[in-house]
């Protein structure tokens, strides 16, 4: 589903502080695209972009569009009592820049994937295999495993390990310590995984 709000906002994104039990911790403010994944699988996405009269939308108009998009998705996809996507807020930041903050909460990586154009997986390696994800390349170690490799065959055997398969172009805040990552992804100074240089989904193996 292509969201109108993505075309209205620019490429500059900012994250606000998020803390809590089982949630990934992110810095107070970051000027980069990001998603944060909690241990229970919930996903929070923070979007902040330039907003001006040239967009021909007021804050209330932008909020109405985002609300309508969320409602449309939930109407088509909600099957139980859990709401797949929630629009947390649409507001102007108080830093004088005129930027607008949009915060989405997803009940799962599957809902994030359904609502956005990029795919996101969070679960065990075994679950990823059962869903048809390919394991064709090895992973490179980070932190305690720096300099080590985790082959594709080893990954296939580690069926109980937690795995994130993230879209390229974002910074990923994980619900645990990162052990291995794939491709040209790298660890950012704040502990997130930088996938902005990747041209395909990035595999992130947690301890």
URMOPE-V164110 format. One record per run of one state. SS is the DSSP state (alpha for helix, beta for strand, coil for the rest). FROM is the first residue (numbers start at 1). TO is the last residue. If there is no record, write none. Layout:
ss:SS from:FROM to:TO
ss:SS from:FROM to:TO
This chain:
ss:coil from:1 to:3
ss:alpha from:4 to:8
ss:coil from:9 to:14
ss:beta from:15 to:15
ss:coil from:16 to:29
ss:beta from:30 to:30
ss:coil from:31 to:33
ss:beta from:34 to:37
ss:coil from:38 to:42
ss:beta from:43 to:49
ss:coil from:50 to:52
ss:alpha from:53 to:55
ss:coil from:56 to:58
ss:alpha from:59 to:77
ss:coil from:78 to:84
ss:beta from:85 to:92
ss:coil from:93 to:99
ss:beta from:100 to:106
ss:coil from:107 to:108
ss:alpha from:109 to:115
ss:coil from:116 to:120
ss:beta from:121 to:124
ss:alpha from:125 to:130
ss:coil from:131 to:138
ss:beta from:139 to:141
ss:coil from:142 to:142
ss:alpha from:143 to:145
ss:coil from:146 to:148
ss:beta from:149 to:150
ss:coil from:151 to:151
ss:alpha from:152 to:157
ss:coil from:158 to:161
ss:beta from:162 to:166
ss:coil from:167 to:170
ss:beta from:171 to:173
ss:coil from:174 to:177
ss:beta from:178 to:182
ss:coil from:183 to:185
ss:beta from:186 to:187
ss:coil from:188 to:192
ss:beta from:193 to:194
ss:coil from:195 to:201
ss:beta from:202 to:206
ss:coil from:207 to:207
